[in-house]
């Protein structure tokens, strides 16, 4: 069922903006509320969590705005959020490597899991753009 749903997403590009926006909102919530509150269980400094959550809020606003306002010219906007998501993953991975000595196992698992989910979404977004071009 999940595979079928994922295979249908390239045919619904606006839905990807909604998924991206909701995902960014969930990420911002987890980073700012959960991980900051229990930072001793994750190990990432609070200032870094605040910074990452701020980026996630910007991504959320962008994606939700695209979902509601775009009609036909969506590929460049989907490309932009895909690239931004990949850069966010690179930043997060860099921070995990830099702060690895102070991160807990739970912190490492959270951030690697987050990266994997985002990369999966980017894969679907790029597949959607490629399908549009052909």
C-alpha positions as CSV (number, residue, x, y, z in Angstrom):
1,X,0.0,0.0,0.0
2,X,2.8,2.4,0.9
3,X,4.7,1.7,-2.3
4,X,1.6,2.3,-4.3
5,X,1.1,5.6,-2.6
6,X,4.7,6.7,-3.2
7,X,4.4,5.6,-6.9
8,X,1.3,7.9,-7.3
9,X,3.1,11.0,-5.9
10,X,4.9,11.9,-9.1
11,X,1.5,12.4,-10.7
12,X,0.4,14.8,-8.0
13,X,3.1,17.5,-7.7
14,X,1.1,19.9,-5.6
15,X,0.7,17.2,-3.0
16,X,4.4,17.0,-2.7
17,X,4.5,20.7,-1.6
18,X,1.9,19.9,1.1
19,X,3.8,16.8,2.3
20,X,7.1,18.8,2.3
21,X,5.4,21.7,4.2
22,X,3.9,19.4,6.8
23,X,7.1,17.5,7.2
24,X,9.0,20.7,7.7
25,X,6.5,21.8,10.3
26,X,6.9,18.5,12.2
27,X,10.7,18.8,12.0
28,X,10.5,22.3,13.4
29,X,8.3,21.2,16.2
30,X,10.5,18.2,17.1
31,X,13.7,20.3,16.9
32,X,12.4,23.3,18.8
33,X,10.1,21.8,21.3
34,X,11.1,18.1,21.9
35,X,14.8,18.0,21.3
36,X,15.5,21.4,23.0
37,X,13.4,20.4,26.0
38,X,15.2,17.1,26.3
39,X,18.6,18.1,24.8
40,X,20.5,16.0,27.4
41,X,19.0,12.9,25.8
42,X,20.1,14.0,22.3
43,X,23.3,15.9,22.9
44,X,22.9,18.6,20.2
45,X,23.3,22.2,21.6
46,X,20.1,24.2,22.0
47,X,21.4,27.0,19.8
48,X,21.9,24.5,16.9
49,X,18.5,23.1,17.4
50,X,17.0,26.5,17.3
51,X,18.9,27.3,14.1
52,X,17.8,24.1,12.4
53,X,14.2,24.6,13.5
54,X,14.2,28.2,12.0
55,X,15.3,26.7,8.7
56,X,12.5,24.1,8.9
57,X,10.0,26.9,9.5
58,X,11.2,28.8,6.4
59,X,10.9,25.6,4.3
60,X,7.4,25.0,5.7
61,X,6.3,28.5,4.8
62,X,7.8,28.1,1.3
63,X,6.2,24.7,0.6
64,X,2.8,25.6,2.0
65,X,2.8,28.8,0.0
66,X,3.6,26.9,-3.2
67,X,0.9,24.4,-2.4
68,X,-1.8,27.1,-2.3
69,X,-0.5,29.6,-4.9
70,X,1.0,27.6,-7.7
71,X,-1.1,26.5,-10.6
72,X,1.0,25.3,-13.6
73,X,4.6,26.5,-13.3
74,X,5.5,24.3,-10.3
75,X,8.7,22.5,-11.6
76,X,11.2,25.3,-10.8
77,X,9.7,25.7,-7.3
78,X,9.8,22.0,-6.6
79,X,13.4,22.0,-7.8
80,X,14.2,24.8,-5.4
81,X,12.8,23.0,-2.4
82,X,14.5,19.8,-3.4
83,X,17.9,21.5,-3.6
84,X,17.2,23.3,-0.3
85,X,16.2,20.0,1.4
86,X,19.5,18.3,0.1
87,X,21.5,21.3,1.5
88,X,19.7,21.0,4.8
89,X,20.6,17.3,4.9
90,X,24.3,18.1,4.2
91,X,24.2,20.7,6.9
92,X,22.6,18.3,9.4
93,X,25.1,15.6,8.5
94,X,27.9,18.1,8.9
95,X,26.6,19.0,12.4
96,X,26.2,15.4,13.4
97,X,29.8,14.8,12.4
98,X,31.0,18.0,14.2
99,X,29.0,17.3,17.4
100,X,29.4,13.5,17.3
101,X,31.5,13.5,20.5
102,X,28.7,15.0,22.5
103,X,25.7,13.4,20.7
104,X,24.0,10.5,22.3
105,X,23.0,7.4,20.4
106,X,19.4,8.7,20.4
107,X,20.6,12.0,18.9
108,X,22.5,10.3,16.1
109,X,19.6,8.0,15.4
110,X,17.2,10.9,15.2
111,X,19.3,13.0,12.9
112,X,20.2,10.1,10.6
113,X,16.6,9.1,10.5
114,X,15.5,12.7,9.6
115,X,18.1,12.8,6.8
116,X,16.9,9.5,5.4
117,X,13.3,10.6,5.4
118,X,14.2,13.9,3.7
119,X,16.4,12.2,1.1
120,X,13.5,9.8,0.3
121,X,11.2,12.8,-0.2
122,X,13.8,14.5,-2.4
123,X,14.0,11.3,-4.5
124,X,10.2,11.4,-5.1
125,X,10.4,15.2,-5.9
126,X,13.2,14.7,-8.4
127,X,11.3,11.8,-10.0
128,X,8.3,14.0,-10.3
129,X,10.3,16.7,-12.0
130,X,11.9,14.2,-14.4
131,X,8.5,12.8,-15.3
132,X,7.2,16.3,-16.1
133,X,10.1,17.0,-18.4
134,X,9.5,13.8,-20.5
